[in-house]
């Protein structure tokens, strides 16, 4: 008689267990989806930012940005790749600082 009572509770216990597993899977899949969505958004934002910076650098014709302890130096490309101007402490120092900050953050 006692084993008959236990058998009556088994389908209810199995149903509860299946519901618990399904709830945990739903929670886990939801969190994994949110995590992957954040990851994709961060990667696409970073790639977009890098593309914009590359286009801005191409538009400004900046070849390299080098930082020195004495001053910020920028190499500017001209029409011929052999000729380069070296500008130090230029009047447009804000642009140089912006490019320097951007390259540090990208690295």
Residue frames relative to the residue before (quaternion, step in Angstrom):
aa qw qx qy qz dx dy dz
X 1.0000 0.0000 0.0000 0.0000 0.00 0.00 0.00
X 0.6536 0.5329 -0.3111 0.4382 3.51 1.02 -0.83
X 0.6594 0.4953 -0.3184 0.4674 3.60 0.96 -0.73
X 0.5920 0.5692 -0.3648 0.4387 3.60 1.12 -0.50
X 0.6356 0.5209 -0.3247 0.4682 3.59 1.04 -0.75
X 0.6573 0.5123 -0.3066 0.4599 3.57 0.96 -0.86
X 0.6407 0.5278 -0.3220 0.4552 3.56 1.03 -0.76
X 0.6170 0.5501 -0.3492 0.4412 3.62 1.06 -0.63
X 0.6990 0.4646 -0.2689 0.4725 3.60 1.03 -0.69
X 0.5258 0.6705 -0.4054 0.3310 3.60 1.15 -0.41
X 0.6705 0.4739 -0.3402 0.4585 3.70 0.78 -0.75
X 0.6360 0.5137 -0.3295 0.4722 3.61 1.03 -0.72
X 0.6604 0.4960 -0.3025 0.4758 3.58 0.95 -0.84
X 0.6496 0.4981 -0.3200 0.4770 3.60 0.99 -0.78
X 0.6421 0.5183 -0.3223 0.4639 3.61 0.95 -0.79
X 0.6497 0.5054 -0.3089 0.4766 3.58 0.97 -0.84
X 0.6500 0.5144 -0.3130 0.4636 3.58 0.98 -0.83
X 0.6528 0.5019 -0.3150 0.4719 3.58 0.95 -0.85
X 0.6492 0.5050 -0.3172 0.4722 3.60 0.97 -0.78
X 0.6418 0.5181 -0.3242 0.4631 3.59 1.00 -0.77
X 0.6562 0.4969 -0.3112 0.4750 3.59 0.96 -0.85
X 0.6543 0.5081 -0.3143 0.4636 3.60 0.96 -0.85
X 0.6425 0.5128 -0.3216 0.4699 3.61 1.01 -0.79
X 0.6543 0.4996 -0.3168 0.4711 3.59 0.96 -0.83
X 0.6484 0.5083 -0.3222 0.4663 3.62 0.96 -0.78
X 0.6323 0.5208 -0.3296 0.4694 3.58 0.99 -0.79
X 0.6562 0.5039 -0.3029 0.4731 3.59 0.92 -0.92
X 0.6769 0.5003 -0.2928 0.4535 3.59 0.88 -0.95
X 0.6666 0.4924 -0.3004 0.4722 3.60 0.95 -0.86
X 0.6303 0.5301 -0.3316 0.4602 3.59 1.02 -0.76
X 0.6721 0.4824 -0.2903 0.4810 3.60 0.92 -0.88
X 0.6464 0.5090 -0.3233 0.4675 3.61 0.97 -0.79
X 0.6373 0.5179 -0.3241 0.4697 3.59 1.00 -0.79
X 0.6647 0.4956 -0.3054 0.4683 3.61 0.90 -0.88
X 0.6488 0.5168 -0.3160 0.4605 3.59 0.98 -0.82
X 0.6788 0.4758 -0.2890 0.4788 3.58 0.92 -0.87
X 0.6190 0.5359 -0.3411 0.4617 3.58 1.07 -0.68
X 0.6475 0.4967 -0.3107 0.4872 3.61 0.98 -0.82
X 0.6470 0.5252 -0.3136 0.4552 3.57 0.96 -0.88
X 0.6630 0.4951 -0.2981 0.4759 3.59 0.94 -0.89
X 0.6526 0.5134 -0.3162 0.4588 3.58 0.95 -0.84
X 0.6565 0.4978 -0.3159 0.4706 3.59 0.94 -0.83
X 0.6676 0.4975 -0.3109 0.4585 3.61 0.91 -0.87
X 0.6788 0.4765 -0.3077 0.4664 3.59 0.89 -0.84
X 0.6260 0.5213 -0.3416 0.4687 3.60 1.03 -0.71
X 0.6574 0.5030 -0.3113 0.4668 3.59 0.94 -0.84
X 0.6658 0.4904 -0.3083 0.4704 3.59 0.93 -0.85
X 0.6347 0.5169 -0.3277 0.4718 3.58 1.02 -0.77
X 0.6490 0.5166 -0.3102 0.4645 3.58 0.96 -0.89
X 0.6578 0.5035 -0.3095 0.4669 3.59 0.93 -0.89
X 0.6462 0.5134 -0.3211 0.4645 3.58 1.00 -0.78
X 0.6494 0.5050 -0.3167 0.4722 3.57 0.95 -0.86
X 0.6658 0.4940 -0.3104 0.4650 3.59 0.91 -0.84
X 0.6391 0.5137 -0.3312 0.4670 3.58 1.01 -0.75
X 0.6578 0.4936 -0.3093 0.4775 3.57 0.98 -0.80
X 0.6369 0.5071 -0.3295 0.4782 3.59 1.02 -0.74
X 0.6474 0.5118 -0.3150 0.4686 3.57 0.99 -0.80
X 0.6526 0.4920 -0.3161 0.4818 3.56 1.02 -0.77
X 0.6448 0.5181 -0.3192 0.4624 3.55 1.03 -0.76
X 0.7095 0.4214 -0.2477 0.5077 3.58 1.04 -0.78
X 0.3436 -0.7660 0.4653 0.2805 3.57 1.35 -0.18
X 0.3001 0.7413 -0.5331 0.2760 3.55 0.93 0.93
X 0.2840 -0.7656 0.5550 0.1588 3.54 -0.83 0.98
X 0.7840 -0.1138 0.1175 0.5988 3.56 0.78 -1.07
X 0.1931 -0.7304 0.6369 0.1537 3.49 -1.26 0.46
X 0.0280 -0.8043 0.5927 -0.0321 3.53 -0.65 1.13
X 0.2410 -0.7619 0.5823 0.1495 3.56 -0.96 0.82
X 0.1008 -0.7667 0.6335 0.0259 3.50 -1.04 0.87
X 0.5872 -0.5837 0.4080 0.3847 3.57 -1.13 0.44
X 0.6890 0.4791 -0.2961 0.4563 3.59 1.07 -0.60
X 0.7991 -0.1296 0.1263 0.5733 3.62 0.89 -0.82
X 0.5087 -0.6063 0.5062 0.3426 3.52 -1.32 0.19
X 0.1195 -0.8071 0.5777 0.0239 3.56 -0.83 1.00
X 0.0850 -0.7874 0.6102 0.0183 3.52 -1.04 0.82
X 0.2549 -0.7222 0.6218 0.1635 3.53 -1.02 0.87
X 0.1267 -0.7891 0.5988 0.0517 3.55 -0.85 0.99
X 0.3761 -0.7312 0.5319 0.2025 3.52 -0.86 1.05
X 0.1939 -0.7423 0.6266 0.1373 3.52 -1.10 0.72
X 0.7665 -0.3571 0.2407 0.4765 3.55 -1.26 -0.17
X 0.7394 0.3105 -0.1994 0.5632 3.59 1.02 -0.77
X 0.4672 -0.7057 0.4445 0.2934 3.62 -0.77 0.90
X 0.6143 0.5628 -0.3645 0.4160 3.64 1.11 -0.47
X 0.6980 0.4377 -0.2660 0.5004 3.58 1.05 -0.71
X 0.0636 0.7890 -0.6078 0.0631 3.55 -0.83 1.00
X 0.2816 -0.7225 0.6042 0.1834 3.50 -1.07 0.76
X 0.2030 -0.7504 0.6161 0.1269 3.52 -1.07 0.71
X 0.0601 -0.8119 0.5807 0.0031 3.52 -0.55 1.16
X 0.0327 -0.7832 0.6204 -0.0241 3.51 -0.88 1.02
X 0.8353 0.0179 -0.0654 0.5455 3.57 -0.84 1.04
X 0.1175 0.8228 -0.5399 0.1332 3.54 0.83 1.03
X 0.6150 -0.5581 0.3924 0.3953 3.61 -1.18 0.39
X 0.6959 0.4113 -0.2785 0.5187 3.59 1.14 -0.51
X 0.0378 0.8500 -0.5197 0.0776 3.54 0.85 1.05
X 0.5889 0.5867 -0.3747 0.4105 3.61 1.10 -0.61
X 0.6472 0.5073 -0.3223 0.4690 3.59 0.97 -0.80
X 0.6434 0.5170 -0.3196 0.4654 3.56 0.97 -0.83
X 0.6646 0.4915 -0.3074 0.4714 3.59 0.91 -0.84
X 0.6266 0.5323 -0.3384 0.4578 3.60 1.00 -0.76
X 0.6737 0.4811 -0.2980 0.4753 3.57 0.89 -0.90
X 0.6311 0.5302 -0.3291 0.4608 3.59 1.01 -0.77
X 0.6623 0.4961 -0.3013 0.4737 3.59 0.91 -0.87
X 0.6499 0.5207 -0.3173 0.4536 3.57 0.95 -0.86
X 0.6845 0.4744 -0.3072 0.4604 3.60 0.85 -0.86
X 0.6206 0.5242 -0.3518 0.4651 3.62 1.04 -0.63
X 0.6837 0.4787 -0.2998 0.4621 3.59 0.91 -0.83
X 0.6404 0.5187 -0.3362 0.4558 3.57 1.02 -0.70
X 0.6417 0.5002 -0.3272 0.4805 3.59 1.03 -0.76
